Amino acid sequence: MVKLTNYNIVLKQFVLLLTFTLTISCAEKKYAVEKIVGKQININEKIQESTEFEKIIKPYRDRIDADLSTVLSFAPETIDKNGKWQTPMGNFLSDITLEMSNVVFEKREHKKIDFCLLNNGGIRSIIPKGNVTARTAYEVMPFENSTVVLAISGKVVLEIVDYIISEKKPHPLSGMSFTINSDGKPSNIKIGNNNLEEEKVYYVVTSDYLANGGDNMLFFKKNSQKFDLDYKLRNIIIDYFKSNKEIKVNTNQRITE
């Protein structure tokens, strides 16, 4: 006769062992990186040797090259970046940004942009004398920055003036002018042809990078309204080229000492 008591004990122990084993095996496993091994693979030569790859890429590359090489305008003189407080390139870029952005802003918001401020470091190339193409625009402005219009008070405009003086860089400026006195303080600040009013609201167009405080232009964060025009600075340049057979640069003084 089988002893059921001993059998039941063995059976219970087996069930407990099986349950414990299943629990351990089903538990979440944690992995840790022990080492990372890198290997450089040079694919340039293989790609260049690949006839099939070249057949696929060539039509697209030729089309892009043709588009970028199409003559859009003409520069009678080289537009360079030389200057203490302002440069021909800075004047050109800020003027056309103000002009072209105003068309979009007035149509959407029925308001007018008062002035433009960009950063000197954002201009990456000059415009050489001669034919101007779309490639020229990509060389001048290789970034994907878009234009943004900000509503700011006259007090913030004073901060902008102080910033420009302290930076001692020819940041592109259009629609605003002022004089730097012998003591380094500003005077005769004008927006357009009118004296600055500290309590008035002004609309300034700039890049999305600067609007977010880039280049330490933190004063732009003190805006009361923000309008994204969804208009890239590079496209502004290209559109200007297409609309003007000859590039004209306004050399009027924005900052005087």
C-alpha positions, 0 to 999 in steps of 0.5 A, a space after each residue: 500500500 502506497 503511503 499517501 502522506 509522504 507522496 503529498 509532501 513530495 508533490 507539494 515540494 515539487 510544485 513549490 520548486 516548479 513555481 519558484 523556477 517559473 517565477 525566476 525565468 519570467 522575471 524581467 531581465 536586466 542588461 548592462 553594457 559591458 563594452 562598446 566596440 567601434 569600427 570605421 568603415 570607409 564606404 566612399 571608394 565603394 560608392 564611387 566605384 558603384 555604377 548602379 549607385 551613380 546612375 541613381 544619384 546623378 539625375 538628382 544631383 544634376 537637377 539640383 546643380 542646375 537649379 542652384 546655378 541658374 542666374 537670378 540677379 546681378 551684383 554690380 559691386 562686391 557686397 562684403 562684410 567690412 565695417 565697424 558698426 555696419 557693413 554692406 552685407 548687413 545693410 543689404 540683408 536687414 533691409 530686404 528682410 524688413 521689406 519682404 517680411 513686411 509684405 507677409 506681416 501686413 497681409 496676415 496681421 494688418 500691421 507694419 514691422 518697425 525695424 529689423 535686427 539680425 546677427 553679424 555671425 549669421 552671415 556666412 559669405 559675401 556676394 561677389 561682383 557678377 551674376 548671382 544665383 540661388 547657390 549664392 543665397 545658400 552660401 550667405 545663409 546656409 542655416 534653416 532659420 525663419 523670420 519671427 516678428 516680436 512685439 516689444 516695448 520702447 524700454 526693450 528697444 533701449 536694451 537692444 541699443 545698449 547690447 549693440 554698443 556693448 557688443 561692438 559688432 556690426 549686427 545687421 540693423 534696418 529701420 532704426 538709427 542712433 548715435 553713440 556719444 563720446 561717453 559710450 551712451 546712446 542718443 537720438 534713437 529713432 525708429 523710422 523717422 520718429 524718436 523712440 517712445 519708451 511706452 510704445 509697442 514696436 514690432 521687430 523682425 528677427 530670426 527664430 534663433 535670436 528670438 529664443 535668446 541666441 547670441 545672448 539677445 535675451 531681451 527678445 524674450 521680453 516680447 508681449 506677442 510673437 508671430 512666426 512668419 514661416 519664411 526662411 531667411 534664405 528664401 527671402 534672399 532668393 525671392 529678392 534675387 528673383 524680383 530684382 535684376 540688379 542688387 542694390 545696397 542702401 549705404 545710409 548710416 544707421 549707427 554714428 559716433 
